[in-house]
Amino acid sequence: MSAMKIKKGDTVRVIAGKDKFKEGKVSSVDKKNNKVTVEGVNMRTKHTKPSAQNQNGGIVTQEGPIDASNVMYVHKGQPTRVGYKFEDGKKVRVAKSTGEVID
């Protein structure tokens, strides 16, 4: 399995599925299952029982995980592929469209 090229805090665009063309910030990354959770994307409704934290219970909407292959990193407003290169002995992410170092 290749390394995951998306990190927490990245802005990504969904390129497949019901939320295609939506953009959002990555809130969590699951490297083991190759999934990412993006704010405002893949919203799920969850029926919750009343509990100590939530006295009323009811229906709650929350983000569900989406496969990392269905999102693309957004660099300067444009979705781009991400590659790697070594700079000063460190491995850095590079935007394929411009060749600029991301982080």
N, C-alpha and C positions, 0 to 999 in steps of 0.2 A: 504494500500500500504506500502511495506517495505521501509526502508531508502535506498537511493542510495549509493552504496559502491564505486563509481568512483568519483574522484574529479578532478578539473581543474589542469593541470600540470602532471597528472599521465601518464605513458606509458602503452598503452593497445594494445592488439592484437585482430583483428576482427576474430570471429569464425563462422560467417555465412554470406551468401550473396555473391555478385559479387566481393567484395574486401577481401574475406576470406584469412587468413594468413598474411595480411598486418599489420604492426605495425606503431604506431604513437603516438604523444603526444596529450592529450585532451586539446582543446583550449577553449571550453565552455561547460557548463552543464545546461540542462533545467530540473530541478527536477519535475516541474508540469507535463510535458509530457513524462518524463522518457527517454529523448534523450540526446546524447552527440555529439559534433562535434570534429572529429579527423583530425589532419593535414594530408593532402594528401590522405584521404579516402573519398569515396562517392562523387567524383568530379562531379559537375553539370556545364553545360554551360548556361550562362545567356546572353541574347541579351539586350544590353543597348543602350538607346538613347543618343545622344550628350547632355551634361549638362555642368554646370560651372566647376565641378571637372574633368570631362572626356570630353574634347572637341570633340574627334573623335567618341566616342561611340564604337560600335562593339560587338564582342563576348568575354565574360569574363568567365573564369573557376573559380569556387569557391567550397569550401567544403559544403556538405549538412549534415543535422543531421542524426544520425544513432541511432537505439534503443539501450538503455544501456544493454539489455539482449544479444545483439549480439557482445559485447566486453568483454574481460577478462583482468584483471590486470596482468601486467608482472612484476615479482619479480625475480631479478638476472637472467634475460634472459629466464625464464620459465613462461608461463601463469599459474595463480593460482586463486583459489577462494578466496574471502575476507570475513572475519568474524569480529566480534567485541569482545572485552573483556574489563573489567575494571581494570585499573592499577592506584594505588594511587588516587582513586576517580575520575579518568578521563576515558572516553570511548575512546578506541584506536582501530584502524584497525589492523587486524592480517592476515598474509598470511597463508592460511589453509595448504599449502604443507609443510611449514617449521615450522610454529608456531611462526615466528618472527614478532615483532611489526613493522608496516610499517611507522607510523608517530606518 
